[in-house]
């Protein structure tokens, strides 16, 4: 499935130290790594929109907030405590 430009970001990785830079629009000319000063980068485009892997990770790791869910151990007091944070 093709992604729209809003769902993609240009990633530039410094080949010397591995520092990553992210750009919505093209990479600026003369970019130098602020960590090591290198000017050689490996670039690629990455998706920013969630995909199946992101959704599965969230399902597996997010806290269950349904107090009536038989599989969870959440009680009403837990939810009230989270709202105070």
C-alpha positions as CSV (number, residue, x, y, z in Angstrom):
1,X,0.0,0.0,0.0
2,X,1.4,3.4,-1.0
3,X,1.9,6.0,1.7
4,X,1.2,9.7,1.3
5,X,4.0,12.1,1.8
6,X,2.6,13.1,5.3
7,X,3.1,9.5,6.4
8,X,6.8,9.3,5.4
9,X,9.9,10.9,6.8
10,X,13.5,11.1,5.5
11,X,16.0,9.5,7.8
12,X,19.7,10.4,7.6
13,X,22.1,8.2,9.5
14,X,25.7,9.4,10.1
15,X,28.0,6.7,8.8
16,X,30.7,7.5,11.4
17,X,28.8,7.4,14.7
18,X,25.2,6.3,13.8
19,X,23.4,9.5,14.9
20,X,20.0,9.7,13.3
21,X,18.3,12.9,11.8
22,X,14.7,13.1,10.7
23,X,13.4,15.5,8.0
24,X,9.8,16.1,6.8
25,X,11.2,17.7,3.6
26,X,14.5,17.2,1.9
27,X,17.8,17.0,3.8
28,X,19.6,20.4,4.0
29,X,22.8,20.9,2.0
30,X,26.0,20.8,4.0
31,X,24.6,18.9,7.0
32,X,27.3,18.0,9.5
33,X,26.7,15.6,12.4
34,X,26.6,17.5,15.6
35,X,28.1,14.5,17.5
36,X,31.2,13.7,15.4
37,X,31.3,16.4,12.6
38,X,31.1,13.8,9.8
39,X,29.3,14.9,6.6
40,X,28.6,11.5,5.1
41,X,25.1,10.1,5.7
42,X,23.1,7.1,4.7
43,X,19.5,8.2,3.8
44,X,16.2,6.3,3.5
45,X,12.5,7.0,3.8
46,X,10.5,5.5,6.7
47,X,6.8,5.3,7.4
48,X,5.4,7.3,10.2
49,X,1.9,5.8,10.1
50,X,1.2,2.8,12.4
51,X,1.4,-0.6,10.7
52,X,0.5,-4.1,11.8
53,X,3.8,-4.4,13.9
54,X,3.0,-1.2,15.8
55,X,-0.5,-2.2,16.4
56,X,0.5,-5.7,17.7
57,X,3.1,-4.2,19.9
58,X,0.6,-1.8,21.5
59,X,-1.9,-4.6,22.0
60,X,0.7,-6.7,23.7
61,X,2.2,-4.0,25.9
62,X,-0.4,-1.4,26.7
63,X,-2.1,-1.6,30.1
64,X,-5.7,-2.9,30.1
65,X,-8.0,-0.2,31.4
66,X,-11.3,-2.1,31.4
67,X,-12.1,-3.0,35.0
68,X,-14.8,-5.5,33.9
69,X,-12.4,-7.4,31.7
70,X,-12.0,-11.0,33.2
71,X,-8.5,-11.3,31.9
72,X,-7.2,-8.2,33.5
73,X,-6.5,-7.3,37.1
74,X,-7.5,-3.6,36.8
75,X,-9.8,-2.2,39.5
76,X,-11.6,1.2,39.5
77,X,-9.1,2.6,41.9
78,X,-6.2,2.0,39.4
79,X,-8.0,4.0,36.7
80,X,-8.7,6.9,39.1
81,X,-5.0,6.9,40.1
82,X,-3.9,7.1,36.5
83,X,-6.1,10.1,35.9
84,X,-4.4,12.0,38.7
85,X,-0.9,11.6,37.1
